Amino acid sequence: MDSDAVVDALRHSPLLGVFLTLLAYRIAIAVNRRFHGHPLSNTVLVGALLVIAAMLAFDIGWEDYRHGAGMLQMLLGPATVALAVPLYNAFAKLKRAALALSVTLVAGGLTGIVSGALLAQYFGLPKTLVLSLMPRSVTTPIAMGIAERIGGIPDLSTAFVIVTGVLGAVAVKPLMRLAGTRDDRVAGFATGIAAHGIGTARVVLMSETAGAFAGLAMGLNGLFTAIVIPFLLGWIGRG
């Protein structure tokens, strides 16, 4: 078997996506530690860039990569459920702030949905892109389900979700400094609403309290968005 055949076989192997993702993430962790957790050295951001670079360099198609990496996607569910641990530990704090959190959820959730749609329409993007962009602030499985139901493109929604999460994870600390607050509850809940799982993974490193509030916000915003987007579209359609 010649070298071209070997490369072609590897390119179409279902294990390629898993290997490439894990290798990129391991390198991203090393980079993040090297730069002492700097926001721009976010592991998801660095890992994604490394995967993209490898796909371009070795001419790996999206479907070939997804064929293997899809196995890792199945772990999103258990990883999300695991966030219940810090959530349980901080239950008393969450209960005391129930009213403030509810108001924040509605305001933040609506802002995430409407701002993306309005910007997309302002720049004249096709309707399918607008619909794909609307669920960008919820975790990937929920965003894909919403996009499919309302006529968007699930894979495109996934891309928007990842970009949104990475930006939120990178911006959370600078924005907290700009706002002049160090309250982990504020950082966690705001990040969970705006940047779903990727942002939650970032603030978990700040403190268990921030992780608990982020996990709660991510779950509630997923439910809120799944209910509100079809309602909004139905209301707009009747209007």
ZAZA-676158 format. One record per residue: residue number from 1; residue in one letter; z, y, x of N, C-alpha, C in turn. Coordinates in nm, 2 decimals. Example, Ala and Ser with C-alpha at 12.3 -4.5 7.8 and 13.67 -1.06 7.14 Angstrom:
<sites>
[site 1 "A" [0.78 -0.57 1.32] [0.78 -0.45 1.23] [0.78 -0.33 1.32]];
[site 2 "S" [0.71 -0.22 1.28] [0.71 -0.11 1.37] [0.79 0.00 1.29]];
</sites>
This chain:
<sites>
[site 1 "M" [0.00 -0.12 0.08] [0.00 0.00 0.00] [0.00 0.13 0.09]];
[site 2 "D" [-0.10 0.22 0.07] [-0.11 0.33 0.15] [0.00 0.44 0.11]];
[site 3 "S" [0.01 0.54 0.19] [0.11 0.64 0.17] [0.09 0.72 0.03]];
[site 4 "D" [-0.04 0.74 0.00] [-0.07 0.81 -0.13] [-0.02 0.73 -0.25]];
[site 5 "A" [-0.04 0.60 -0.24] [0.00 0.51 -0.35] [0.15 0.51 -0.36]];
[site 6 "V" [0.22 0.52 -0.25] [0.37 0.52 -0.25] [0.42 0.65 -0.31]];
[site 7 "V" [0.36 0.76 -0.27] [0.40 0.89 -0.32] [0.37 0.90 -0.47]];
[site 8 "D" [0.26 0.84 -0.52] [0.22 0.84 -0.66] [0.32 0.76 -0.74]];
[site 9 "A" [0.36 0.64 -0.68] [0.45 0.55 -0.75] [0.59 0.62 -0.76]];
[site 10 "L" [0.63 0.69 -0.66] [0.76 0.76 -0.66] [0.75 0.88 -0.76]];
[site 11 "R" [0.64 0.94 -0.77] [0.62 1.06 -0.86] [0.64 1.02 -1.00]];
[site 12 "H" [0.60 0.89 -1.04] [0.60 0.85 -1.17] [0.72 0.76 -1.20]];
[site 13 "S" [0.81 0.74 -1.10] [0.93 0.66 -1.12] [1.03 0.72 -1.22]];
[site 14 "P" [1.09 0.65 -1.31] [1.19 0.71 -1.40] [1.32 0.75 -1.33]];
[site 15 "L" [1.34 0.70 -1.21] [1.45 0.74 -1.13] [1.43 0.87 -1.05]];
[site 16 "L" [1.31 0.92 -1.05] [1.28 1.04 -0.97] [1.36 1.16 -1.03]];
[site 17 "G" [1.36 1.18 -1.16] [1.42 1.29 -1.22] [1.57 1.29 -1.19]];
[site 18 "V" [1.63 1.17 -1.20] [1.78 1.16 -1.17] [1.81 1.19 -1.03]];
[site 19 "F" [1.73 1.13 -0.94] [1.76 1.15 -0.79] [1.74 1.30 -0.76]];
[site 20 "L" [1.63 1.36 -0.81] [1.60 1.50 -0.77] [1.71 1.59 -0.83]];
[site 21 "T" [1.75 1.57 -0.95] [1.85 1.65 -1.01] [1.99 1.64 -0.94]];
[site 22 "L" [2.03 1.52 -0.91] [2.16 1.50 -0.84] [2.16 1.56 -0.70]];
[site 23 "L" [2.04 1.54 -0.63] [2.03 1.59 -0.49] [2.04 1.74 -0.49]];
[site 24 "A" [1.96 1.81 -0.59] [1.96 1.95 -0.60] [2.10 2.00 -0.63]];
[site 25 "Y" [2.17 1.94 -0.72] [2.30 1.98 -0.76] [2.40 1.97 -0.64]];
[site 26 "R" [2.39 1.86 -0.57] [2.48 1.84 -0.45] [2.45 1.95 -0.35]];
[site 27 "I" [2.33 1.99 -0.32] [2.30 2.10 -0.23] [2.35 2.23 -0.29]];
[site 28 "A" [2.33 2.25 -0.42] [2.38 2.37 -0.48] [2.53 2.39 -0.47]];
[site 29 "I" [2.61 2.28 -0.48] [2.75 2.29 -0.46] [2.78 2.34 -0.32]];
[site 30 "A" [2.71 2.28 -0.22] [2.74 2.32 -0.08] [2.70 2.47 -0.06]];
[site 31 "V" [2.60 2.52 -0.12] [2.56 2.66 -0.11] [2.67 2.74 -0.18]];
[site 32 "N" [2.71 2.70 -0.29] [2.82 2.78 -0.36] [2.94 2.79 -0.28]];
[site 33 "R" [2.98 2.68 -0.22] [3.10 2.69 -0.13] [3.08 2.77 -0.01]];
[site 34 "R" [2.96 2.76 0.04] [2.93 2.84 0.16] [2.94 2.99 0.14]];
[site 35 "F" [2.91 3.03 0.02] [2.91 3.18 -0.02] [3.04 3.21 -0.10]];
[site 36 "H" [3.13 3.12 -0.10] [3.27 3.14 -0.16] [3.26 3.18 -0.31]];
[site 37 "G" [3.17 3.10 -0.38] [3.16 3.12 -0.52] [3.09 3.25 -0.57]];
[site 38 "H" [3.01 3.31 -0.48] [2.94 3.43 -0.52] [2.86 3.41 -0.65]];
[site 39 "P" [2.86 3.50 -0.75] [2.79 3.48 -0.87] [2.64 3.44 -0.85]];
[site 40 "L" [2.57 3.49 -0.75] [2.43 3.45 -0.73] [2.41 3.31 -0.67]];
[site 41 "S" [2.53 3.25 -0.63] [2.52 3.12 -0.57] [2.56 3.02 -0.68]];
[site 42 "N" [2.55 3.06 -0.81] [2.59 2.97 -0.92] [2.51 2.83 -0.90]];
[site 43 "T" [2.58 2.72 -0.92] [2.53 2.59 -0.89] [2.41 2.56 -0.98]];
[site 44 "V" [2.41 2.60 -1.11] [2.30 2.57 -1.20] [2.18 2.65 -1.16]];
[site 45 "L" [2.20 2.78 -1.12] [2.09 2.86 -1.08] [2.02 2.81 -0.95]];
[site 46 "V" [2.11 2.78 -0.85] [2.05 2.73 -0.72] [1.99 2.59 -0.74]];
[site 47 "G" [2.06 2.50 -0.82] [2.00 2.37 -0.85] [1.87 2.37 -0.92]];
[site 48 "A" [1.86 2.46 -1.02] [1.73 2.47 -1.09] [1.62 2.52 -1.00]];
[site 49 "L" [1.65 2.62 -0.92] [1.55 2.67 -0.83] [1.50 2.56 -0.73]];
[site 50 "L" [1.59 2.48 -0.68] [1.56 2.37 -0.59] [1.47 2.27 -0.66]];
[site 51 "V" [1.50 2.23 -0.79] [1.42 2.14 -0.86] [1.28 2.19 -0.88]];
[site 52 "I" [1.27 2.32 -0.92] [1.14 2.38 -0.94] [1.06 2.38 -0.82]];
[site 53 "A" [1.12 2.41 -0.70] [1.05 2.42 -0.58] [1.00 2.28 -0.54]];
[site 54 "A" [1.09 2.17 -0.56] [1.04 2.04 -0.53] [0.93 1.99 -0.62]];
[site 55 "M" [0.94 2.03 -0.75] [0.83 1.99 -0.84] [0.70 2.05 -0.80]];
[site 56 "L" [0.70 2.18 -0.76] [0.58 2.25 -0.71] [0.53 2.19 -0.58]];
[site 57 "A" [0.62 2.16 -0.49] [0.58 2.12 -0.36] [0.52 1.98 -0.36]];
[site 58 "F" [0.57 1.89 -0.45] [0.52 1.75 -0.45] [0.44 1.72 -0.58]];
[site 59 "D" [0.40 1.83 -0.65] [0.31 1.81 -0.76] [0.37 1.72 -0.87]];
[site 60 "I" [0.49 1.74 -0.90] [0.56 1.65 -1.00] [0.55 1.72 -1.14]];
[site 61 "G" [0.49 1.65 -1.23] [0.47 1.71 -1.36] [0.60 1.71 -1.44]];
[site 62 "W" [0.60 1.80 -1.54] [0.72 1.81 -1.63] [0.75 1.68 -1.70]];
[site 63 "E" [0.65 1.61 -1.75] [0.68 1.49 -1.82] [0.74 1.38 -1.73]];
[site 64 "D" [0.68 1.38 -1.60] [0.73 1.28 -1.51] [0.88 1.31 -1.47]];
[site 65 "Y" [0.91 1.44 -1.45] [1.05 1.47 -1.42] [1.14 1.44 -1.54]];
[site 66 "R" [1.10 1.48 -1.66] [1.18 1.47 -1.78] [1.20 1.32 -1.81]];
[site 67 "H" [1.11 1.23 -1.78] [1.12 1.09 -1.81] [1.25 1.03 -1.75]];
[site 68 "G" [1.28 1.08 -1.63] [1.41 1.03 -1.56] [1.53 1.12 -1.59]];
[site 69 "A" [1.51 1.25 -1.59] [1.62 1.34 -1.61] [1.67 1.33 -1.75]];
[site 70 "G" [1.59 1.28 -1.84] [1.64 1.27 -1.98] [1.77 1.18 -1.99]];
[site 71 "M" [1.78 1.09 -1.89] [1.90 1.00 -1.89] [2.03 1.09 -1.87]];
[site 72 "L" [2.01 1.19 -1.79] [2.13 1.28 -1.76] [2.16 1.37 -1.88]];
[site 73 "Q" [2.06 1.40 -1.96] [2.08 1.48 -2.08] [2.17 1.41 -2.18]];
[site 74 "M" [2.17 1.28 -2.18] [2.25 1.20 -2.27] [2.40 1.23 -2.24]];
[site 75 "L" [2.43 1.27 -2.12] [2.57 1.30 -2.08] [2.62 1.43 -2.13]];
[site 76 "L" [2.53 1.52 -2.19] [2.57 1.65 -2.24] [2.68 1.63 -2.35]];
[site 77 "G" [2.66 1.53 -2.44] [2.75 1.51 -2.55] [2.89 1.48 -2.50]];
[site 78 "P" [2.91 1.37 -2.41] [3.04 1.34 -2.36] [3.10 1.46 -2.28]];
[site 79 "A" [3.02 1.53 -2.21] [3.07 1.64 -2.13] [3.13 1.75 -2.22]];
[site 80 "T" [3.06 1.77 -2.33] [3.10 1.87 -2.43] [3.23 1.83 -2.50]];
[site 81 "V" [3.24 1.70 -2.53] [3.36 1.65 -2.60] [3.48 1.66 -2.50]];
[site 82 "A" [3.46 1.65 -2.37] [3.57 1.65 -2.27] [3.63 1.79 -2.27]];
[site 83 "L" [3.56 1.89 -2.32] [3.62 2.03 -2.32] [3.74 2.03 -2.42]];
[site 84 "A" [3.75 1.93 -2.51] [3.86 1.93 -2.60] [4.00 1.92 -2.53]];
[site 85 "V" [4.00 1.87 -2.41] [4.13 1.86 -2.33] [4.19 1.99 -2.31]];
[site 86 "P" [4.13 2.09 -2.24] [4.19 2.22 -2.22] [4.21 2.29 -2.36]];
[site 87 "L" [4.12 2.26 -2.45] [4.13 2.32 -2.59] [4.26 2.28 -2.65]];
[site 88 "Y" [4.30 2.16 -2.64] [4.42 2.10 -2.70] [4.54 2.17 -2.63]];
[site 89 "N" [4.53 2.18 -2.50] [4.65 2.23 -2.42] [4.67 2.38 -2.45]];
[site 90 "A" [4.57 2.45 -2.49] [4.59 2.59 -2.52] [4.59 2.62 -2.67]];
[site 91 "F" [4.62 2.52 -2.75] [4.60 2.53 -2.90] [4.69 2.64 -2.95]];
[site 92 "A" [4.82 2.65 -2.90] [4.91 2.76 -2.95] [4.85 2.90 -2.93]];
[site 93 "K" [4.79 2.92 -2.81] [4.73 3.05 -2.79] [4.62 3.08 -2.88]];
[site 94 "L" [4.54 2.98 -2.90] [4.42 2.99 -2.99] [4.46 3.03 -3.13]];
[site 95 "K" [4.57 2.96 -3.18] [4.61 2.98 -3.32] [4.66 3.13 -3.34]];
[site 96 "R" [4.73 3.18 -3.24] [4.78 3.32 -3.25] [4.67 3.42 -3.25]];
[site 97 "A" [4.56 3.39 -3.19] [4.45 3.49 -3.19] [4.34 3.46 -3.29]];
[site 98 "A" [4.37 3.38 -3.39] [4.26 3.33 -3.48] [4.18 3.44 -3.55]];
[site 99 "L" [4.25 3.55 -3.59] [4.17 3.65 -3.66] [4.08 3.73 -3.57]];
[site 100 "A" [4.13 3.76 -3.45] [4.05 3.83 -3.35] [3.93 3.75 -3.31]];
[site 101 "L" [3.96 3.62 -3.29] [3.85 3.53 -3.25] [3.74 3.51 -3.35]];
[site 102 "S" [3.78 3.51 -3.48] [3.69 3.50 -3.59] [3.59 3.62 -3.60]];
[site 103 "V" [3.65 3.74 -3.58] [3.57 3.86 -3.59] [3.47 3.86 -3.47]];
[site 104 "T" [3.53 3.82 -3.35] [3.44 3.82 -3.23] [3.33 3.72 -3.24]];
[site 105 "L" [3.36 3.60 -3.30] [3.26 3.50 -3.32] [3.14 3.55 -3.41]];
[site 106 "V" [3.17 3.61 -3.52] [3.07 3.66 -3.61] [2.99 3.77 -3.54]];
[site 107 "A" [3.05 3.87 -3.48] [2.98 3.98 -3.41] [2.90 3.92 -3.29]];
[site 108 "G" [2.96 3.84 -3.21] [2.89 3.79 -3.09] [2.77 3.70 -3.13]];
[site 109 "G" [2.80 3.61 -3.23] [2.70 3.51 -3.27] [2.58 3.58 -3.33]];
[site 110 "L" [2.60 3.68 -3.42] [2.49 3.76 -3.48] [2.41 3.84 -3.37]];
[site 111 "T" [2.48 3.89 -3.28] [2.42 3.97 -3.17] [2.33 3.88 -3.09]];
[site 112 "G" [2.37 3.76 -3.06] [2.29 3.67 -2.98] [2.16 3.63 -3.05]];
[site 113 "I" [2.17 3.61 -3.18] [2.06 3.56 -3.27] [1.96 3.68 -3.29]];
[site 114 "V" [2.01 3.79 -3.33] [1.93 3.90 -3.38] [1.86 3.97 -3.26]];
[site 115 "S" [1.94 3.99 -3.15] [1.89 4.07 -3.04] [1.77 4.00 -2.97]];
[site 116 "G" [1.78 3.87 -2.96] [1.66 3.80 -2.90] [1.54 3.80 -2.99]];
[site 117 "A" [1.56 3.79 -3.12] [1.45 3.79 -3.21] [1.38 3.93 -3.21]];
[site 118 "L" [1.46 4.03 -3.22] [1.41 4.17 -3.22] [1.33 4.21 -3.09]];
[site 119 "L" [1.39 4.17 -2.98] [1.32 4.20 -2.85] [1.19 4.12 -2.85]];
[site 120 "A" [1.19 4.00 -2.89] [1.06 3.92 -2.89] [0.96 3.98 -2.98]];
[site 121 "Q" [1.00 4.03 -3.09] [0.90 4.09 -3.19] [0.86 4.22 -3.13]];
[site 122 "Y" [0.95 4.30 -3.07] [0.91 4.43 -3.01] [0.80 4.41 -2.91]];
[site 123 "F" [0.81 4.31 -2.83] [0.71 4.29 -2.72] [0.59 4.21 -2.78]];
[site 124 "G" [0.58 4.18 -2.90] [0.46 4.12 -2.97] [0.45 3.97 -2.93]];
[site 125 "L" [0.55 3.90 -2.91] [0.54 3.76 -2.88] [0.51 3.68 -3.01]];
[site 126 "P" [0.44 3.57 -2.99] [0.40 3.49 -3.11] [0.53 3.44 -3.19]];
[site 127 "K" [0.51 3.41 -3.31] [0.62 3.37 -3.40] [0.69 3.25 -3.35]];
[site 128 "T" [0.62 3.15 -3.29] [0.68 3.03 -3.24] [0.78 3.06 -3.13]];
[site 129 "L" [0.74 3.16 -3.04] [0.83 3.20 -2.93] [0.96 3.27 -2.99]];
[site 130 "V" [0.94 3.35 -3.09] [1.05 3.42 -3.15] [1.15 3.32 -3.21]];
[site 131 "L" [1.10 3.22 -3.28] [1.18 3.12 -3.34] [1.25 3.03 -3.23]];
[site 132 "S" [1.18 3.01 -3.12] [1.24 2.93 -3.01] [1.35 3.01 -2.94]];
[site 133 "L" [1.34 3.14 -2.94] [1.43 3.23 -2.87] [1.56 3.25 -2.95]];
[site 134 "M" [1.56 3.24 -3.08] [1.67 3.27 -3.17] [1.80 3.19 -3.13]];
[site 135 "P" [1.79 3.06 -3.11] [1.91 2.98 -3.08] [1.95 2.97 -2.93]];
[site 136 "R" [1.91 3.07 -2.85] [1.92 3.07 -2.71] [2.07 3.07 -2.66]];
[site 137 "S" [2.16 3.11 -2.75] [2.30 3.12 -2.70] [2.39 3.00 -2.74]];
[site 138 "V" [2.33 2.89 -2.78] [2.41 2.77 -2.81] [2.37 2.66 -2.72]];
[site 139 "T" [2.45 2.56 -2.71] [2.42 2.45 -2.62] [2.29 2.37 -2.65]];
[site 140 "T" [2.23 2.31 -2.55] [2.10 2.26 -2.56] [2.07 2.17 -2.68]];
[site 141 "P" [2.15 2.06 -2.70] [2.12 1.97 -2.81] [2.11 2.05 -2.95]];
[site 142 "I" [2.20 2.14 -2.97] [2.20 2.22 -3.10] [2.08 2.31 -3.10]];
[site 143 "A" [2.05 2.38 -2.99] [1.93 2.47 -2.99] [1.80 2.39 -3.01]];
[site 144 "M" [1.79 2.27 -2.96] [1.67 2.20 -2.98] [1.65 2.15 -3.13]];
[site 145 "G" [1.77 2.11 -3.19] [1.76 2.08 -3.33] [1.73 2.19 -3.42]];
[site 146 "I" [1.79 2.31 -3.39] [1.76 2.43 -3.47] [1.61 2.47 -3.46]];
[site 147 "A" [1.56 2.47 -3.33] [1.43 2.51 -3.31] [1.33 2.42 -3.38]];
[site 148 "E" [1.35 2.29 -3.37] [1.26 2.20 -3.44] [1.26 2.22 -3.59]];
[site 149 "R" [1.38 2.25 -3.65] [1.39 2.26 -3.79] [1.32 2.39 -3.84]];
[site 150 "I" [1.33 2.50 -3.77] [1.28 2.63 -3.81] [1.14 2.66 -3.77]];
[site 151 "G" [1.08 2.56 -3.69] [0.94 2.58 -3.65] [0.92 2.63 -3.51]];
[site 152 "G" [1.02 2.63 -3.43] [1.01 2.67 -3.29] [0.97 2.55 -3.20]];
[site 153 "I" [0.97 2.57 -3.07] [0.94 2.47 -2.98] [1.06 2.42 -2.91]];
[site 154 "P" [1.11 2.30 -2.93] [1.24 2.26 -2.87] [1.25 2.27 -2.72]];
[site 155 "D" [1.14 2.23 -2.65] [1.14 2.24 -2.50] [1.15 2.38 -2.46]];
[site 156 "L" [1.09 2.47 -2.53] [1.09 2.61 -2.49] [1.23 2.67 -2.52]];
[site 157 "S" [1.29 2.62 -2.63] [1.43 2.67 -2.66] [1.52 2.62 -2.55]];
[site 158 "T" [1.50 2.50 -2.49] [1.58 2.45 -2.38] [1.57 2.55 -2.26]];
[site 159 "A" [1.45 2.59 -2.23] [1.43 2.68 -2.12] [1.51 2.81 -2.14]];
[site 160 "F" [1.50 2.87 -2.26] [1.57 2.99 -2.30] [1.72 2.97 -2.29]];
[site 161 "V" [1.77 2.86 -2.33] [1.91 2.83 -2.33] [1.96 2.82 -2.18]];
[site 162 "I" [1.89 2.76 -2.10] [1.93 2.75 -1.96] [1.93 2.89 -1.89]];
[site 163 "V" [1.82 2.96 -1.91] [1.82 3.10 -1.85] [1.93 3.18 -1.90]];
[site 164 "T" [1.96 3.18 -2.03] [2.07 3.25 -2.09] [2.21 3.21 -2.03]];
[site 165 "G" [2.22 3.08 -2.02] [2.35 3.03 -1.96] [2.37 3.07 -1.82]];
[site 166 "V" [2.26 3.06 -1.74] [2.27 3.10 -1.60] [2.31 3.25 -1.59]];
[site 167 "L" [2.24 3.33 -1.66] [2.26 3.47 -1.66] [2.41 3.51 -1.70]];
[site 168 "G" [2.45 3.44 -1.80] [2.59 3.46 -1.85] [2.69 3.42 -1.74]];
[site 169 "A" [2.67 3.30 -1.68] [2.76 3.25 -1.58] [2.76 3.34 -1.45]];
[site 170 "V" [2.65 3.40 -1.42] [2.64 3.49 -1.31] [2.71 3.62 -1.34]];
[site 171 "A" [2.69 3.67 -1.46] [2.74 3.81 -1.50] [2.88 3.81 -1.54]];
[site 172 "V" [2.95 3.70 -1.57] [3.08 3.71 -1.63] [3.18 3.79 -1.55]];
[site 173 "K" [3.19 3.76 -1.42] [3.29 3.82 -1.34] [3.26 3.97 -1.32]];
[site 174 "P" [3.13 4.01 -1.28] [3.10 4.15 -1.27] [3.13 4.23 -1.40]];
[site 175 "L" [3.09 4.17 -1.51] [3.11 4.23 -1.64] [3.26 4.25 -1.67]];
[site 176 "M" [3.34 4.15 -1.64] [3.49 4.17 -1.66] [3.54 4.28 -1.58]];
[site 177 "R" [3.50 4.29 -1.45] [3.54 4.40 -1.37] [3.50 4.53 -1.42]];
[site 178 "L" [3.38 4.54 -1.47] [3.32 4.66 -1.53] [3.40 4.70 -1.66]];
[site 179 "A" [3.44 4.60 -1.73] [3.52 4.63 -1.86] [3.67 4.66 -1.83]];
[site 180 "G" [3.71 4.64 -1.70] [3.85 4.67 -1.66] [3.95 4.57 -1.72]];
[site 181 "T" [3.91 4.45 -1.75] [4.01 4.35 -1.80] [4.01 4.22 -1.72]];
[site 182 "R" [4.13 4.16 -1.71] [4.14 4.03 -1.64] [4.19 3.92 -1.73]];
[site 183 "D" [4.18 3.95 -1.86] [4.23 3.86 -1.96] [4.14 3.73 -1.97]];
[site 184 "D" [4.20 3.62 -1.93] [4.12 3.49 -1.93] [4.07 3.45 -2.07]];
[site 185 "R" [4.15 3.49 -2.17] [4.11 3.46 -2.31] [3.98 3.54 -2.35]];
[site 186 "V" [3.97 3.66 -2.31] [3.85 3.75 -2.33] [3.73 3.69 -2.26]];
[site 187 "A" [3.75 3.67 -2.13] [3.64 3.61 -2.05] [3.59 3.48 -2.10]];
[site 188 "G" [3.68 3.39 -2.14] [3.64 3.26 -2.19] [3.57 3.27 -2.32]];
[site 189 "F" [3.63 3.34 -2.41] [3.56 3.34 -2.55] [3.43 3.41 -2.55]];
[site 190 "A" [3.42 3.52 -2.48] [3.29 3.59 -2.47] [3.19 3.51 -2.40]];
[site 191 "T" [3.23 3.44 -2.29] [3.13 3.36 -2.22] [3.08 3.24 -2.30]];
[site 192 "G" [3.18 3.18 -2.37] [3.14 3.06 -2.46] [3.04 3.10 -2.57]];
[site 193 "I" [3.06 3.22 -2.62] [2.96 3.26 -2.73] [2.83 3.29 -2.67]];
[site 194 "A" [2.82 3.37 -2.56] [2.70 3.42 -2.50] [2.63 3.32 -2.41]];
[site 195 "A" [2.70 3.23 -2.34] [2.64 3.15 -2.24] [2.67 3.00 -2.25]];
[site 196 "H" [2.72 2.95 -2.37] [2.74 2.81 -2.40] [2.80 2.73 -2.29]];
[site 197 "G" [2.74 2.61 -2.26] [2.80 2.51 -2.17] [2.80 2.56 -2.03]];
[site 198 "I" [2.69 2.62 -1.98] [2.68 2.66 -1.85] [2.78 2.77 -1.81]];
[site 199 "G" [2.80 2.86 -1.90] [2.90 2.97 -1.89] [3.04 2.91 -1.89]];
[site 200 "T" [3.06 2.81 -1.98] [3.19 2.75 -2.00] [3.23 2.68 -1.87]];
[site 201 "A" [3.13 2.61 -1.81] [3.16 2.54 -1.68] [3.20 2.64 -1.57]];
[site 202 "R" [3.15 2.76 -1.58] [3.18 2.86 -1.48] [3.32 2.91 -1.50]];
[site 203 "V" [3.36 2.94 -1.63] [3.49 3.00 -1.65] [3.60 2.90 -1.64]];
[site 204 "V" [3.57 2.77 -1.65] [3.67 2.66 -1.64] [3.73 2.67 -1.50]];
[site 205 "L" [3.65 2.72 -1.40] [3.69 2.73 -1.26] [3.79 2.85 -1.25]];
[site 206 "M" [3.78 2.94 -1.34] [3.87 3.06 -1.34] [4.02 3.02 -1.38]];
[site 207 "S" [4.03 2.95 -1.49] [4.16 2.90 -1.54] [4.14 2.80 -1.65]];
[site 208 "E" [4.24 2.72 -1.68] [4.23 2.63 -1.80] [4.23 2.71 -1.93]];
[site 209 "T" [4.30 2.82 -1.93] [4.30 2.90 -2.05] [4.16 2.96 -2.08]];
[site 210 "A" [4.09 3.01 -1.98] [3.95 3.06 -2.00] [3.86 2.94 -2.04]];
[site 211 "G" [3.88 2.83 -1.98] [3.80 2.71 -2.02] [3.82 2.67 -2.17]];
[site 212 "A" [3.95 2.67 -2.21] [3.98 2.64 -2.35] [3.91 2.73 -2.45]];
[site 213 "F" [3.93 2.86 -2.42] [3.87 2.96 -2.51] [3.72 2.96 -2.51]];
[site 214 "A" [3.66 2.93 -2.40] [3.51 2.92 -2.39] [3.46 2.79 -2.46]];
[site 215 "G" [3.53 2.68 -2.45] [3.50 2.56 -2.52] [3.50 2.58 -2.67]];
[site 216 "L" [3.61 2.64 -2.72] [3.62 2.67 -2.86] [3.50 2.76 -2.91]];
[site 217 "A" [3.48 2.87 -2.83] [3.37 2.96 -2.87] [3.23 2.89 -2.87]];
[site 218 "M" [3.21 2.80 -2.77] [3.08 2.73 -2.76] [3.06 2.64 -2.89]];
[site 219 "G" [3.17 2.57 -2.92] [3.15 2.48 -3.04] [3.14 2.56 -3.17]];
[site 220 "L" [3.22 2.66 -3.19] [3.21 2.74 -3.31] [3.08 2.81 -3.32]];
[site 221 "N" [3.03 2.87 -3.21] [2.90 2.94 -3.22] [2.79 2.85 -3.24]];
[site 222 "G" [2.80 2.72 -3.20] [2.69 2.63 -3.23] [2.69 2.60 -3.38]];
[site 223 "L" [2.80 2.58 -3.44] [2.81 2.56 -3.59] [2.76 2.69 -3.66]];
[site 224 "F" [2.81 2.80 -3.62] [2.78 2.93 -3.68] [2.63 2.96 -3.67]];
[site 225 "T" [2.57 2.93 -3.56] [2.42 2.96 -3.54] [2.34 2.86 -3.62]];
[site 226 "A" [2.38 2.74 -3.63] [2.30 2.64 -3.70] [2.30 2.67 -3.85]];
[site 227 "I" [2.41 2.74 -3.90] [2.41 2.78 -4.04] [2.34 2.91 -4.07]];
[site 228 "V" [2.36 3.00 -3.98] [2.32 3.14 -4.00] [2.16 3.15 -3.98]];
[site 229 "I" [2.10 3.09 -3.88] [1.96 3.11 -3.86] [1.87 3.07 -3.97]];
[site 230 "P" [1.89 2.95 -4.03] [1.81 2.92 -4.15] [1.83 3.01 -4.27]];
[site 231 "F" [1.96 3.06 -4.28] [1.99 3.15 -4.39] [1.92 3.28 -4.37]];
[site 232 "L" [1.92 3.33 -4.24] [1.86 3.46 -4.21] [1.71 3.45 -4.23]];
[site 233 "L" [1.65 3.34 -4.19] [1.50 3.32 -4.21] [1.46 3.32 -4.35]];
[site 234 "G" [1.55 3.25 -4.43] [1.52 3.24 -4.58] [1.54 3.37 -4.64]];
[site 235 "W" [1.63 3.45 -4.60] [1.65 3.59 -4.66] [1.54 3.68 -4.62]];
[site 236 "I" [1.49 3.67 -4.50] [1.38 3.75 -4.45] [1.25 3.71 -4.53]];
[site 237 "G" [1.24 3.58 -4.55] [1.12 3.53 -4.62] [1.11 3.58 -4.76]];
[site 238 "R" [1.23 3.59 -4.83] [1.23 3.64 -4.96] [1.22 3.79 -4.97]];
[site 239 "G" [1.25 3.86 -4.86] [1.24 4.01 -4.86] [1.11 4.06 -4.84]];
</sites>
